[in-house]
Amino acid sequence: MSLHYDEKGKFFTDYVTKEPVDTIIQTSLHTIYGRIYVRADERVSDLLNRSEPFLAVTDVQIKNAAGEVLFESEFLAINRQEIIWIIPKDERDTTLEEGNL
């Protein structure tokens, strides 16, 4: 990791702080449960709107339409074009408690 200082003493680093977000990702065939990482000053939608073709997901569990677990992995790179919808798990749980979903 490199560390740079400007003339005023402010430092800059290559390290980017990111927050883990537990999510549910729907594709045309599967539901993916996992964790994505969002920069501290961004939203999930900001992450999805980037031009990179793949989204990194960790602690992955892939289920079919019947809810059966097909695959588990520590890492998955999913093509963004395959994503139909994505829900941060905390938001889904809150909505369920309110009886709105």
Buried (B, 14 or more C-beta within 10 A) or exposed (E): EEEEEEEEEEEEEEEEEEEEBBBBBBBEEBBBBBBBBBEEEEEBEEBEEEEEEEBBBEBBBBBEEEEEEEEEEEEBEBEBEBBEEBBBBEBBEEEEEEEEE
